[in-house]
């Protein structure tokens, strides 16, 4: 494959304009989930289908998850297949179609839904998250199709729905309803996170738990706190103690993660009273916990209950909490085939020595790993996802496409 690989590398490098064209097309379709005020990914998916067909990638199949809130009541998941020399397992490259809202438009220097190219970068909502990975996957696959070269193993590109708000209609739905699509021997790459050098291969995630705490006391006049039970004071104390005491209790460190320790951060606080001179009888706040895999969420919950009981007794209040999100994930072994082959591909393509890491954020990788599928999250990016003036570097699209193309030859 040595001669073919050089041909493919050259082809990928010479077709920069097509990647800008695809990014521009994808960004123009506002693929927002219903939770974010949109009607889903259908229009974007259909535009992508047409683009792929025009470029010779024609073995396409849709798996539409039903969703009554979305356009045509579906959330599309598109799979493109490129047959390989061997079909004993498949190489998957998984990207997602949906994007997040723009946020405060006054913070954008350009129209978020119109790609602007400047200084080697493309600006617009979704250009990095996750269209960069999508376009790199396309570029690698297209280089094989256009040059009449078969990859070593069958390649499957998945363009999934609903990643930004939980993947219920994306990878979770596919795993529940079309498990036959995947084999435990498959190699799965998710280009949806990385670093500016493209040297980190993510194989594990921290356990994640979001909680909402409600503290109920007794409302009274601000001048007579002795007649009430200040829920705001109790809630603030609880938030501080949760942060400090949980850190002490679950204090192990793992250098594979950044930060290397478990985090328990009070975040959103809901409005309580409307006057400065009213002592609140109720206070509600949330906590975002990212827990090292050596601890379970249930272990943390037991300690939380102890802390809550102490605050109840001290302040004369009642405390309840509900789980907003809870997830635990197995890790992909550091010596898994997908890890070693991706590492060797990065080295071969760019001379970079990679390293494995864990992350605190959540990806679709967790859903796959928990079903027994080894996968990695990797890309070359500045991590501007969800920010105003989100951008991707065009050279990174090309760089990652070359790496993926090399991987497809192995």
C-alpha positions as CSV (number, residue, x, y, z in Angstrom):
1,X,0.0,0.0,0.0
2,X,3.0,2.3,0.2
3,X,2.6,3.8,-3.2
4,X,-1.1,4.1,-2.8
5,X,-0.8,5.9,0.6
6,X,1.4,8.6,-1.0
7,X,-1.2,9.0,-3.7
8,X,-3.9,9.3,-1.2
9,X,-1.9,11.8,0.9
10,X,-1.3,14.0,-2.1
11,X,-5.0,13.8,-3.1
12,X,-6.1,14.8,0.4
13,X,-3.8,17.8,0.5
14,X,-4.8,19.0,-3.0
15,X,-8.5,19.2,-2.3
16,X,-8.7,21.9,0.3
17,X,-11.5,23.8,-1.5
18,X,-13.8,20.8,-1.3
19,X,-13.5,20.7,2.5
20,X,-14.3,24.4,2.8
21,X,-17.3,23.8,0.5
22,X,-18.6,21.0,2.7
23,X,-18.1,23.0,5.9
24,X,-19.9,25.9,4.3
25,X,-22.8,23.6,3.3
26,X,-23.1,21.9,6.7
27,X,-23.0,25.2,8.7
28,X,-25.8,26.7,6.6
29,X,-28.2,24.1,8.0
30,X,-29.0,24.8,11.6
31,X,-29.1,21.3,13.0
32,X,-30.3,22.2,16.5
33,X,-32.1,19.6,18.7
34,X,-35.7,20.4,19.8
35,X,-34.4,21.0,23.3
36,X,-32.3,23.8,21.8
37,X,-35.2,25.4,19.8
38,X,-34.5,23.5,16.6
39,X,-36.2,20.8,14.5
40,X,-33.4,18.3,14.3
41,X,-30.8,17.3,11.8
42,X,-32.9,16.2,8.8
43,X,-32.1,19.1,6.4
44,X,-28.4,18.9,7.2
45,X,-28.4,15.1,6.7
46,X,-30.1,15.3,3.4
47,X,-27.6,18.0,2.2
48,X,-24.7,15.8,3.3
49,X,-26.2,12.8,1.5
50,X,-26.4,14.7,-1.8
51,X,-22.8,15.9,-1.3
52,X,-21.5,12.4,-0.7
53,X,-23.3,11.0,-3.7
54,X,-21.9,13.7,-5.9
55,X,-18.4,12.7,-4.7
56,X,-18.9,9.0,-5.5
57,X,-19.7,7.8,-1.9
58,X,-23.0,6.2,-2.8
59,X,-23.4,3.2,-0.4
60,X,-25.6,5.1,2.1
61,X,-28.2,4.0,4.5
62,X,-30.3,6.0,6.9
63,X,-31.5,4.8,10.3
64,X,-34.1,7.3,11.4
65,X,-35.0,7.4,15.1
66,X,-38.6,8.5,15.7
67,X,-39.0,11.9,17.4
68,X,-42.4,13.7,17.2
69,X,-40.8,17.0,17.9
70,X,-38.5,17.0,14.9
71,X,-39.0,17.7,11.2
72,X,-40.8,14.8,9.6
73,X,-40.8,13.4,13.2
74,X,-37.4,11.7,12.7
75,X,-33.8,12.2,13.8
76,X,-31.6,10.8,11.1
77,X,-28.5,8.7,11.5
78,X,-26.6,8.2,8.3
79,X,-24.0,5.4,7.6
80,X,-21.7,5.5,4.5
81,X,-20.0,2.2,3.7
82,X,-16.8,1.8,1.7
83,X,-16.1,-1.9,1.0
84,X,-12.6,-3.0,1.9
85,X,-10.3,-5.8,0.9
86,X,-11.4,-7.7,4.0
87,X,-14.8,-7.6,5.8
88,X,-13.7,-9.4,8.9
89,X,-14.2,-6.2,10.9
90,X,-15.0,-2.6,10.1
91,X,-13.2,0.7,10.8
92,X,-15.7,3.2,12.0
93,X,-15.3,6.9,12.1
94,X,-18.2,8.5,14.0
95,X,-19.2,12.2,13.9
96,X,-22.4,13.9,14.8
97,X,-24.6,16.2,12.8
98,X,-26.2,18.3,15.5
99,X,-24.7,21.5,16.9
100,X,-25.3,23.7,19.9
101,X,-27.0,27.2,19.8
102,X,-24.9,30.3,19.1
103,X,-25.3,31.8,22.5
104,X,-25.0,35.6,22.7
105,X,-24.8,36.8,19.1
106,X,-23.1,40.1,20.2
107,X,-20.0,38.1,21.0
108,X,-19.7,36.8,17.4
109,X,-17.6,38.7,14.9
110,X,-19.4,37.0,12.0
111,X,-22.7,35.4,11.2
112,X,-22.5,32.0,13.0
113,X,-24.4,30.2,10.2
114,X,-22.3,31.5,7.4
115,X,-18.7,30.1,7.2
116,X,-16.0,32.8,6.9
117,X,-12.5,31.8,5.9
118,X,-9.7,33.9,7.4
119,X,-6.0,33.2,8.1
120,X,-6.3,29.5,7.4
121,X,-9.3,29.2,9.7
122,X,-13.0,28.6,9.1
123,X,-15.4,30.5,11.5
124,X,-19.0,29.4,12.2
125,X,-21.1,27.4,14.6
126,X,-20.3,23.7,14.3
127,X,-17.2,24.1,12.1
128,X,-15.1,22.3,14.7
129,X,-17.8,20.6,16.8
130,X,-18.2,18.2,15.0
131,X,-17.9,19.1,11.4
132,X,-14.1,19.1,11.4
133,X,-14.1,15.4,12.3
134,X,-16.9,14.8,9.8
135,X,-15.1,16.5,7.0
136,X,-11.8,14.7,7.8
137,X,-13.6,11.4,7.7
138,X,-15.2,12.3,4.4
139,X,-11.8,13.4,2.9
140,X,-10.1,10.1,3.9
141,X,-12.8,7.9,2.5
142,X,-13.2,10.0,-0.6
143,X,-9.4,9.7,-1.3
144,X,-9.9,5.9,-1.5
145,X,-13.1,6.1,-3.6
146,X,-11.8,8.7,-6.1
147,X,-8.5,6.9,-6.6
148,X,-10.0,3.5,-7.0
149,X,-8.1,2.1,-3.9
150,X,-9.8,-0.3,-1.5
151,X,-9.1,0.2,2.2
152,X,-7.7,-2.8,4.0
153,X,-10.9,-3.3,5.9
154,X,-14.5,-2.1,5.3
155,X,-14.9,1.5,6.3
156,X,-18.1,2.9,7.8
157,X,-18.7,6.5,8.4
158,X,-21.4,7.3,10.9
159,X,-23.1,10.7,11.0
160,X,-25.2,10.6,14.1
161,X,-28.0,12.7,15.5
162,X,-28.5,14.1,19.0
163,X,-25.0,14.0,20.5
164,X,-25.2,17.5,22.0
165,X,-28.2,16.7,24.3
166,X,-27.6,13.1,25.3
167,X,-27.6,10.9,22.1
168,X,-31.0,9.4,22.9
169,X,-31.9,9.5,19.2
170,X,-28.3,8.9,18.1
171,X,-25.8,6.3,19.2
172,X,-28.0,5.1,22.1
173,X,-30.9,4.5,19.8
174,X,-28.7,2.7,17.3
175,X,-27.2,0.4,20.0
176,X,-30.7,-0.4,21.3
177,X,-32.3,-1.0,17.9
178,X,-29.5,-1.9,15.5
179,X,-26.9,-3.6,17.6
180,X,-26.2,-5.9,14.6
181,X,-24.4,-3.0,13.0
182,X,-21.4,-3.3,15.3
183,X,-18.9,-6.0,16.0
184,X,-16.7,-6.3,19.1
185,X,-13.8,-6.6,16.7
186,X,-14.5,-3.2,15.0
187,X,-12.2,-0.3,15.3
188,X,-14.1,2.8,16.4
189,X,-12.6,6.3,16.1
190,X,-14.5,9.4,17.3
191,X,-12.9,12.6,16.1
192,X,-14.8,14.8,18.6
193,X,-12.1,16.0,21.0
194,X,-8.4,16.4,21.0
195,X,-5.5,18.8,21.3
196,X,-3.6,21.3,19.1
197,X,-0.9,18.7,18.2
198,X,-3.2,15.7,17.7
199,X,-1.1,13.6,20.1
200,X,-3.7,12.6,22.7
201,X,-5.8,9.5,22.4
202,X,-8.7,9.6,24.8
203,X,-9.6,6.1,26.2
204,X,-11.5,6.9,29.4
205,X,-13.9,9.3,30.9
206,X,-14.6,10.3,34.4
207,X,-18.0,9.2,35.9
208,X,-20.4,12.1,35.6
209,X,-23.2,13.0,38.0
210,X,-25.3,16.2,38.1
211,X,-27.5,16.8,41.1
212,X,-30.1,19.4,42.0
213,X,-30.4,20.2,45.8
214,X,-33.5,21.7,47.3
215,X,-33.2,23.2,50.8
216,X,-36.4,24.1,52.6
217,X,-36.4,26.3,55.7
218,X,-38.8,29.0,56.9
219,X,-39.2,32.4,55.3
220,X,-39.2,35.5,57.5
221,X,-38.4,39.2,57.6
222,X,-34.8,40.1,57.1
223,X,-34.7,41.9,60.5
224,X,-35.9,38.8,62.4
225,X,-33.8,35.8,61.3
226,X,-34.5,34.3,64.7
227,X,-38.1,33.7,63.5
228,X,-37.1,31.7,60.4
229,X,-34.7,29.2,59.0
230,X,-32.5,30.8,56.3
231,X,-32.5,28.3,53.4
232,X,-30.0,30.5,51.5
233,X,-27.5,30.3,54.3
234,X,-28.0,26.6,54.7
235,X,-27.8,26.0,51.0
236,X,-24.6,28.1,50.7
237,X,-23.1,26.2,53.6
238,X,-24.1,22.9,52.0
239,X,-22.6,23.8,48.7
240,X,-19.3,24.7,50.3
241,X,-19.2,21.6,52.4
242,X,-20.0,19.3,49.5
243,X,-17.2,20.8,47.5
244,X,-14.6,20.6,50.3
245,X,-15.6,17.4,52.1
246,X,-16.2,15.3,48.9
247,X,-12.7,16.3,47.7
248,X,-11.2,15.1,50.9
249,X,-13.2,11.9,50.9
250,X,-12.5,11.0,47.3
251,X,-9.0,12.3,47.1
252,X,-7.2,9.8,44.8
253,X,-5.4,11.2,41.7
254,X,-4.9,9.8,38.2
255,X,-2.4,11.5,36.0
256,X,-4.2,10.3,32.9
257,X,-6.9,12.9,33.6
258,X,-6.8,16.7,33.7
259,X,-7.4,17.7,36.4
260,X,-6.1,14.6,37.9
261,X,-8.7,14.5,40.7
262,X,-12.4,14.2,41.1
263,X,-14.3,17.5,41.0
264,X,-17.5,18.5,42.8
265,X,-18.5,21.9,41.7
266,X,-21.6,23.9,42.7
267,X,-22.9,25.6,39.5
268,X,-26.4,26.9,38.7
269,X,-28.5,28.5,41.4
270,X,-32.2,29.2,41.0
271,X,-33.9,32.4,42.0
272,X,-35.3,32.4,45.5
273,X,-36.9,35.5,46.9
274,X,-37.5,38.9,45.2
275,X,-36.6,41.2,48.0
276,X,-33.4,42.0,49.9
277,X,-35.2,42.1,53.2
278,X,-36.8,38.6,52.9
279,X,-35.0,35.6,54.3
280,X,-35.6,32.7,51.9
281,X,-37.5,29.7,52.9
282,X,-36.3,27.7,49.9
283,X,-33.0,27.6,48.0
284,X,-32.2,25.4,45.0
285,X,-28.7,24.9,43.5
286,X,-27.0,22.3,41.3
287,X,-23.7,20.5,41.4
288,X,-21.6,19.1,38.5
289,X,-19.5,16.1,39.7
290,X,-16.8,14.5,37.5
291,X,-15.6,11.4,39.4
292,X,-12.5,9.3,38.8
293,X,-13.5,5.8,37.6
294,X,-12.0,4.3,40.8
295,X,-15.0,5.6,42.6
296,X,-18.7,4.8,41.8
297,X,-21.5,7.4,41.8
298,X,-23.3,5.4,44.5
299,X,-20.3,5.8,46.8
300,X,-20.4,9.6,46.3
301,X,-24.2,9.6,46.9
302,X,-23.8,7.9,50.3
303,X,-21.4,10.6,51.4
304,X,-23.6,13.3,50.1
305,X,-26.5,12.0,52.2
306,X,-24.3,12.2,55.3
307,X,-23.3,15.8,54.6
308,X,-26.9,16.8,53.9
309,X,-28.1,15.3,57.3
310,X,-25.5,17.4,59.2
311,X,-26.7,20.6,57.5
312,X,-30.3,19.7,58.2
313,X,-29.5,19.3,61.9
314,X,-27.4,22.5,62.1
315,X,-29.8,24.8,60.4
316,X,-33.2,23.3,61.1
317,X,-33.9,22.8,57.4
318,X,-34.8,19.8,55.2
319,X,-32.6,18.9,52.2
320,X,-33.5,16.8,49.3
321,X,-31.7,16.1,46.0
322,X,-32.5,14.7,42.6
323,X,-30.2,13.2,40.0
324,X,-30.3,15.2,36.7
325,X,-27.7,13.0,35.1
326,X,-25.7,10.0,36.2
327,X,-23.3,8.0,34.1
328,X,-20.4,5.6,34.5
329,X,-18.1,4.4,31.8
330,X,-15.6,1.5,31.4
331,X,-12.3,2.4,29.8
332,X,-10.8,1.3,26.5
333,X,-7.7,-0.7,27.5
334,X,-4.5,1.2,26.7
335,X,-3.3,-1.8,24.7
336,X,-6.5,-2.2,22.7
337,X,-6.0,-2.7,19.0
338,X,-7.8,0.5,18.1
339,X,-5.3,2.4,20.3
340,X,-2.2,0.8,19.0
341,X,-3.3,1.2,15.3
342,X,-4.3,4.8,15.7
343,X,-1.0,5.5,17.5
344,X,1.0,3.9,14.7
345,X,-1.0,5.8,12.1
346,X,-0.3,9.1,13.8
347,X,3.4,8.3,14.0
348,X,3.5,7.1,10.3
349,X,1.5,10.1,9.0
350,X,3.1,12.9,11.0
351,X,6.0,11.5,13.1
352,X,4.1,12.3,16.3
353,X,4.4,10.1,19.4
354,X,0.9,9.9,20.9
355,X,-0.2,9.4,24.5
356,X,-3.4,8.0,26.0
357,X,-5.5,10.2,28.3
358,X,-8.8,10.4,30.1
359,X,-11.2,13.3,30.1
360,X,-13.8,14.8,32.4
361,X,-16.3,15.6,29.7
362,X,-18.8,13.1,28.2
363,X,-18.8,11.7,24.7
364,X,-20.6,9.0,22.8
365,X,-17.5,6.9,23.6
366,X,-19.0,6.2,27.0
367,X,-22.1,4.6,25.5
368,X,-20.1,2.4,23.2
369,X,-17.6,1.3,25.9
370,X,-20.4,0.4,28.3
371,X,-21.8,-1.9,25.6
372,X,-18.4,-3.6,25.3
373,X,-17.0,-1.8,22.2
374,X,-13.5,-0.4,22.4
375,X,-13.3,3.1,21.0
376,X,-11.1,6.2,21.1
377,X,-11.7,9.9,20.9
378,X,-9.0,11.8,19.0
379,X,-8.5,14.8,16.7
380,X,-6.2,17.8,16.1
381,X,-8.1,20.9,17.3
382,X,-7.9,24.0,19.4
383,X,-11.1,23.0,21.3
384,X,-13.3,26.1,20.4
385,X,-16.5,24.0,20.7
386,X,-19.5,25.9,22.1
387,X,-17.6,29.2,22.1
388,X,-18.5,32.4,20.3
389,X,-16.4,32.6,17.1
390,X,-15.9,28.9,17.0
391,X,-13.3,28.0,14.4
392,X,-11.4,25.1,12.9
393,X,-8.0,25.2,11.2
394,X,-8.2,23.9,7.6
395,X,-4.8,22.3,7.9
396,X,-6.1,20.2,10.8
397,X,-8.9,18.8,8.6
398,X,-6.2,17.7,6.1
399,X,-3.8,16.5,8.8
400,X,-6.5,14.3,10.5
401,X,-7.8,13.0,7.1
402,X,-4.3,11.8,6.3
403,X,-4.0,10.0,9.6
404,X,-7.4,8.4,9.1
405,X,-6.4,7.4,5.6
406,X,-3.3,5.7,6.9
407,X,-5.3,3.9,9.5
408,X,-7.7,2.7,6.8
409,X,-4.8,1.0,5.0
410,X,-3.7,-1.1,8.0
